[in-house]
């Protein structure tokens, strides 16, 4: 099986502003009309909120992605 260039779920997201590891990509949002990726979603970091809400996630717009490597995605948020 070949390697997929857009297999984001195996990539860890790191914020280059503070060096914080945000976690692995949970989901990718795309514009179905143009076929372009609009944002990536990583799990939120507040574990207490997960008791009250299942939507504790960080949505990172595509414009905030600075570099996509083999196993890491660098973002600036």
Secondary structure, 3 states (H helix, E strand, C coil): CCCCCCCHHHCEEEECCCCCEEEEEEEEEEECCCCEEEEEEEECCCCCHHHHCCCCEEEEEHHHEEEECCCEEEECC
